[in-house]
């Protein structure tokens, strides 16, 4: 899979079918669309490709700020690659793109992506003031030699679960990990380099891996979670705290994972934590002894919960 950060840097190996959208989280609705795109591209001998953007238009337009994204641009591209997408273009969404006329945008897709089919949703529009709607793009395709496929997006799993990136954020904010997992089709993942913290975990018998999670990734509700830690091809049971450690007078929100049955120095290594279950909210304890006693219970509960599930590899 080729991932580039500008249309000008895209060099597909042949004509493309291109889906355009944000695809934040690459949830089950996105997956359904992308699997169809990949299958169609292979039948027709085209390259399956995606054009997406960073930052999100909501961020540029002031409708969102802070920790907002379910996936980083690279995480998003990797997930698409796992579905068979061969080219992902993460183009900058800036003032130039915001004010670009729709016809010019189409010309760039044709020039840089060898566009043969463009896949969009029914309400899709691109270009200045959203002038490039479905009717406009269909007419452009007739003039310029590409087909337009209007795809109904999957927004419901058939069991009453609405699927959208915003709904997933809401579920995570409530600590409803099961709902987020259903909609994503996988556990929510937090990952980053293991960095030095304040060392308190080791002093109380629970040394944790302090993750340098991307500072724009959305974090679940503050609390303690059970999940799987992935490190250098190995998988471990883990219990993680997401919060600002109020027992120690608070501070910045951190993600600290305690890997069960593990004792290695892993500073500087990359670790991913898949959030499986919410165990309890973060609370302030009356002293370190009470905190340690609760952590012991968290570990027991987390181990039991994870032992009942199939270990991912």
Secondary structure, DSSP 8 states (H G I E B T S, - for coil): -EEESSGGG---SS-EEEEES--TT--HHHHHHHHHHHHHHHHHT-EEEEEEEES-HHHHTTS--SS-BSS-HHHHHHHHHHTT--EEEEEE-SHHHHT--HHHHHHHHHHHH-EEEEEE-TT--BSGGG-B-HHHHHHHHHHHT-EEEE-----B-SSS-B--HHHHHHHHHTT-HHHHHHHHTS-EEEEEEEE---SHHHHTT---EEEEE-TTB----SEEEEEEEEETTEEEEEEEEEE--GGGT--S-EEEEEETT-----TT-EEEEEEEEEEEE----SSHHHHHHHHHHHHHHHHHHHHTS----
